[in-house]
Amino acid sequence: MPESMTGWGRNNTKEFNVAIRGLNSKYKEIFLHLPQELFEAEPYIYKMINERIIRGRVDVYVNFNLEKIRKKFIINDYLFKDVYNQLNDLYKKFKVKKDIPIEYILKDVEGVASTQFGNSKITIEKLKSAVNKALEDFKKSKRMEGMRLIKDIKYNILKMEKLVFELRSHFLSVRNNFIKKTREKIHELFSKEQNKKFFDMDVVEILEKYDINEELVRLNSHLRQIMFLIKKENSGRKIDFFAQEIYREANTITSKVQESKVTALAINIKEMSEKVRELAQNLE
């Protein structure tokens, strides 16, 4: 069964807080939001998400669980001393009468100051495990939302099937009445025997343009296709396509037959096909 593109997933461990959010998108988009200390894990996390997602935008947020993990502030003594001495020599050379800005050394000179984790061992494998559990929670959320969308799609498809049946039944009576009135009018206007055959052929041509049996057959075919697709995975785009085709067939019917009830039924079908499209566009 198709899954929704929208969903949430979470997993909190001793070391990490992981959250995954899914949003609608025409394409697959994966954005990772990791602490600087975990940048080396990006390729592994991206691969995990990429293999499990077909379509949609996915944001993955990973933060350290600061309540349960401690960091140590580490200073590289050798590098700090070297920078300090060079600045001191520079100040003397140019007779600068100011204190050496230690805070700038710590902040702006790469490698002088860094943070390390306490006794906890932060490994990529631990991170992958935490992300995988959040991903499972995320997929569960997507399946639940997908079930709701499919339920709504099915409801609209069943309603359209009833409308198509009603449309076919009503059109048959309208068509027969149209044939009768058209023949009477033509024979009334042209009663000469030599013109009878010619005008009967004209009626046939008019009826061929007026006929909507092909559109009705295609409508039923498209509806059956969608009912088949809602049981399959990753069929959001296909359902969207067939819903668009249903709209086109209904639109053709309204242009062929200008009869109030036929038009009303076809417009209802168009409106429901639009609803199905909106729902399908939320599916993978």
C-alpha positions in Angstrom: 0.0 0.0 0.0 1.3 3.5 -0.8 2.8 5.6 1.9 2.3 9.3 2.5 5.2 11.7 1.8 4.4 13.4 5.1 5.3 12.0 8.5 7.4 12.3 11.7 9.9 9.9 13.3 11.9 10.2 16.6 14.4 8.2 18.6 16.3 9.4 21.7 19.3 7.5 23.0 21.9 8.2 25.7 24.0 9.9 23.1 21.7 11.3 20.5 18.3 12.9 19.8 17.1 12.1 16.3 14.1 13.5 14.5 13.0 12.9 11.0 10.3 15.0 9.2 8.8 14.3 5.8 7.1 16.9 3.5 5.5 16.8 0.1 7.7 17.4 -2.9 7.7 16.3 -6.6 11.2 15.0 -6.2 13.3 13.2 -3.7 15.1 15.7 -1.5 17.2 14.7 1.6 18.6 17.3 4.0 20.8 16.3 6.9 21.2 18.6 9.9 24.1 17.2 12.0 26.4 18.6 14.5 29.9 19.5 13.2 31.4 16.6 15.2 29.3 14.2 13.1 29.9 15.5 9.6 31.9 12.4 8.7 28.8 10.3 9.2 26.8 12.2 6.6 27.4 9.8 3.7 26.2 6.8 5.8 23.1 8.6 7.0 22.3 9.9 3.5 22.5 6.4 2.1 20.2 5.0 4.8 17.5 7.5 4.0 18.0 7.4 0.3 17.4 3.6 0.2 14.1 3.9 2.1 12.5 7.0 0.5 11.0 7.2 -3.1 9.7 10.7 -3.2 9.3 13.8 -1.0 11.5 16.1 1.1 13.1 14.5 4.2 14.8 16.5 6.9 17.0 14.6 9.4 17.9 16.4 12.6 20.6 14.9 14.9 21.6 16.6 18.2 23.6 15.3 21.1 21.7 14.5 24.2 23.3 17.1 26.4 21.5 16.0 29.5 23.2 12.7 29.4 26.5 13.4 27.7 29.3 15.7 28.7 31.9 17.5 26.7 35.4 18.5 27.7 37.1 21.7 26.6 40.6 20.9 25.3 43.4 23.4 24.6 46.3 22.5 22.4 49.1 23.9 24.6 51.8 23.8 22.0 49.8 25.6 19.3 48.5 28.1 21.8 52.0 28.9 23.0 53.3 29.2 19.4 50.5 31.7 18.4 50.9 33.7 21.6 54.7 34.0 21.1 54.3 35.1 17.5 51.7 37.7 18.5 53.9 38.9 21.3 56.9 39.4 19.0 54.6 41.2 16.5 53.4 43.6 19.2 57.0 44.4 20.3 58.1 44.9 16.7 55.4 47.5 16.1 55.4 48.8 19.6 51.7 47.9 20.2 50.8 48.7 23.8 47.9 46.4 24.3 47.2 43.0 25.9 47.4 40.1 23.6 43.7 39.1 22.9 43.7 35.5 24.2 39.9 35.1 23.4 40.7 35.6 19.7 43.4 33.0 19.8 41.0 30.5 21.3 38.2 31.4 19.0 39.8 32.2 15.6 42.9 30.0 15.4 41.8 26.5 14.2 43.0 23.7 16.5 43.9 25.7 19.5 40.6 25.0 21.3 38.3 22.0 20.7 35.7 19.9 22.5 35.8 16.2 23.2 33.2 13.9 24.7 33.6 12.6 28.2 33.7 8.9 28.9 31.0 8.1 26.3 32.2 6.6 23.1 30.5 8.3 20.2 30.7 6.0 17.1 29.2 6.1 13.7 27.6 2.7 14.3 25.8 4.0 17.4 24.6 7.0 15.3 23.4 4.7 12.5 21.5 2.6 14.9 19.8 5.6 16.4 18.9 7.0 12.9 17.6 3.6 11.8 15.1 3.4 14.8 13.9 7.0 14.0 13.5 5.9 10.4 11.3 3.0 11.4 9.2 5.3 13.4 9.1 7.7 10.5 8.0 5.0 8.1 5.3 3.9 10.5 3.9 7.4 10.5 4.0 7.6 6.7 2.1 4.3 6.5 -0.6 5.5 8.8 -1.1 8.7 6.9 -1.0 6.7 3.6 -3.8 4.5 4.9 -5.9 7.6 5.6 -5.2 9.0 2.1 -6.1 5.7 0.4 -9.3 5.5 2.4 -10.3 9.0 1.1 -9.3 8.1 -2.5 -11.3 4.9 -2.4 -14.3 6.7 -1.1 -14.2 9.2 -4.0 -13.6 6.4 -6.6 -16.7 4.5 -5.4 -18.7 7.7 -5.6 -17.5 8.3 -9.2 -18.4 4.7 -10.2 -22.0 5.4 -9.1 -22.0 8.7 -11.0 -20.7 7.0 -14.2 -23.4 4.4 -13.9 -26.0 7.1 -13.4 -24.6 9.0 -16.3 -24.7 6.1 -18.6 -28.3 5.3 -17.7 -29.5 8.9 -18.1 -27.6 9.4 -21.3 -29.3 6.4 -23.0 -32.8 8.0 -22.4 -31.5 11.4 -23.4 -29.9 10.0 -26.5 -33.1 8.1 -27.6 -35.2 11.2 -27.0 -32.6 13.2 -29.0 -32.8 10.8 -31.9 -36.6 10.9 -32.0 -36.9 14.7 -31.9 -34.1 15.2 -34.4 -35.7 12.8 -36.9 -39.1 14.4 -36.4 -37.7 17.9 -37.0 -35.8 16.9 -40.1 -38.8 15.1 -41.6 -41.0 18.0 -40.8 -38.7 20.5 -42.5 -37.8 18.2 -45.5 -40.7 16.0 -46.3 -39.7 15.3 -49.8 -38.9 11.6 -50.4 -35.7 12.2 -52.4 -34.1 14.1 -49.4 -35.1 11.5 -46.8 -32.0 9.3 -47.2 -29.6 12.2 -47.2 -31.0 13.7 -44.0 -31.0 10.3 -42.3 -27.3 10.2 -43.0 -27.0 13.6 -41.4 -28.6 12.3 -38.3 -26.1 9.5 -38.1 -23.2 12.0 -38.3 -24.7 14.2 -35.6 -25.3 11.2 -33.3 -21.7 10.0 -33.7 -20.4 13.4 -32.5 -23.1 13.3 -29.7 -22.2 9.8 -28.5 -20.2 9.5 -25.3 -20.0 5.7 -25.0 -16.2 5.7 -25.5 -15.7 8.3 -22.8 -17.9 6.2 -20.4 -15.9 3.1 -21.2 -12.6 4.9 -20.5 -13.9 6.4 -17.3 -14.7 2.9 -16.0 -11.3 1.7 -17.1 -9.5 4.5 -15.3 -11.5 4.0 -12.1 -10.6 0.2 -12.1 -7.0 1.1 -12.6 -6.9 3.3 -9.6 -8.7 0.7 -7.4 -5.9 -1.7 -8.5 -3.1 0.8 -7.8 -4.2 1.7 -4.3 -3.1 -1.8 -3.2 0.4 -1.2 -4.6 3.4 0.6 -3.1 4.8 3.8 -4.6 1.9 4.4 -6.9 1.1 8.0 -6.0 2.2 9.4 -9.4 0.2 6.7 -11.3 -2.9 7.4 -9.4 -2.4 11.1 -10.0 -2.1 10.4 -13.8 -5.3 8.3 -14.0 -7.2 10.9 -11.9 -6.1 13.5 -14.5 -7.4 11.3 -17.3 -10.7 10.9 -15.6 -11.0 14.7 -15.5 -10.2 14.9 -19.2 -12.9 12.3 -20.1 -15.5 14.1 -18.0 -14.5 17.4 -19.6 -15.0 15.9 -23.1 -18.5 14.7 -22.0 -19.5 18.2 -21.0 -18.4 19.6 -24.4 -20.2 16.9 -26.3 -23.5 16.9 -24.5 -25.2 20.1 -23.5 -27.9 18.6 -21.3 -28.4 19.8 -17.8 -28.2 16.5 -15.9 -25.4 15.0 -18.0 -23.4 18.2 -17.4 -24.1 18.2 -13.7 -23.0 14.6 -13.3 -19.9 15.1 -15.4 -19.0 18.2 -13.4 -19.3 16.2 -10.1 -17.0 13.6 -11.6 -14.5 16.3 -12.5 -14.6 17.7 -8.9 -14.0 14.3 -7.4 -11.2 13.5 -9.7 -9.5 16.8 -8.6 -9.9 15.6 -5.0 -8.3 12.3 -5.9 -5.4 14.1 -7.5 -4.8 16.2 -4.4 -4.8 13.1 -2.3 -2.5 11.2 -4.7 0.0 14.1 -4.8 0.6 13.4 -1.0 1.5 9.8 -1.7 5.0 8.5 -2.6 
